[in-house]
């Protein structure tokens, strides 16, 4: 579910280059990461919504299950920079390895906080509580 934190994060990522490629996680990956009641919208819908944002140049959707989608995107798209959420609990050793192999700069971007500070899960829980 696209929210203001996503918009601000994508705009911030765009500042690191002149061509922004957004990788949309497959439904299978979202289900694995977030649980059986997710995603709310199918991947193709999410990709189309994101593609309509004026600062997004390309949207990539992969149906990979075995590894995060961005590894395939990195190998195929060969970006100059890979922007990753600065989640302190996230192990980025594989990302560092692939970036080094492909000559891609890895940038950890701080989480974008909005006034409401609600993420997708919190928005869904708030809707369910009504």
N, C-alpha and C positions, 0 to 999 in steps of 0.2 A: 504494500500500500504506500504509494508515494506521499510524502509529507514534506513540510518545510525544511526539516533537517537534511533530507536527501537533496532538495533543490540547492540549499546553501553549500553542501558538500561538493556537488557537481560544479557549481560556479567557482568554488575555491580550487578544485582540481584543474579547471580550465586555465587558471592563471599560471600553471606549470608548463603550458605549451599552447600551440595555436590550433590544434586539432584534437578534439575530445572524443574518445571512444569509450562507451559505457558497456560493460559486460553485464548482461542480465542473467541471473542464475536460473537454471532450469527448474521446473516444478519439482522434479525428483530431488535436486540438491536442497531446495527450500524445505521440503518435507523432512529430509534427513536432518537438517540443521535446526529447524524450528518446530517440528512436530506434525502429526497427522492432520491437524485442522488448518494447515497452511499449505500452499499460499492461498490468499483470498482471491486474487486474480490470476488467471493462467499466464504463463511466461510470455506468450505471444501478445496478449493484451498489455502486459507491463512494458514490453519492448516497444510497442506502438505508441503508448503514452509518452514514454521517455524520448522517442524519436521526434516527437512534436515540440520538444523544448528547443528554443532557438540557439542555445549555446552548446547543444549536443550535435556533433558532426556525424557520428555513426553509432549504431547500437548493434552489439554482437550477442547472439544467443546460441549457446551450445548445450547439448543434451547429455553431457558427460556425467557419469555417476561416480567413477572411481577416483577422480581428483578434481580439485576446484576448477571451474570453467576457465578461469583466467590463465591457466598454464597453456592451454591450447590457443587461446586468443593471443597470448604473448608470442608464441612460436609463429603464428600465422600473420599477425598484424605488425610485429616488430616495432613496438612503440619506443620512443626515446626514454620515457619515464613511466613507471608503474606506481600509481598512487594507491596506498593501502590505508585503511582505517587504523588509527593509532589505538588499537585495543591492546592494553597492557598484557592481557592473558593469551594473546594470539601468538603462536609460534610461526615465525616467518622464515625459518631456516630454509625450507624448500623454495620459497620465493627468492630469497637471497641467492641461492644456488642457480636457479634458472636465470635470474637477472644477470648474474656474473657471466654465465655461459653465453647469453645473447647480447651482452653489452648494454643492458638497460639499467638506468638509474632507478633505485627503489627509494621512494619517498613515503614516510609515514606521516599522514595528515591527522592532526588532532581532531577529535570528534567535534562536530559542529553542534553547539547547544542553541536551542531556540528558547523564547520566553517561556513557553509551556513545558519545555524539556521532555515532551512526550515522544517516545519512539513508537514504531508500528505496534508492537505488542501492547503497550500501554494504551494506545488509541483503541485497539480492538477491545481490551478489557473495559475501558470506559464506556464504549458503545454497549457491550453486553450487560453492564451494570444498570443501564437505564431501563 
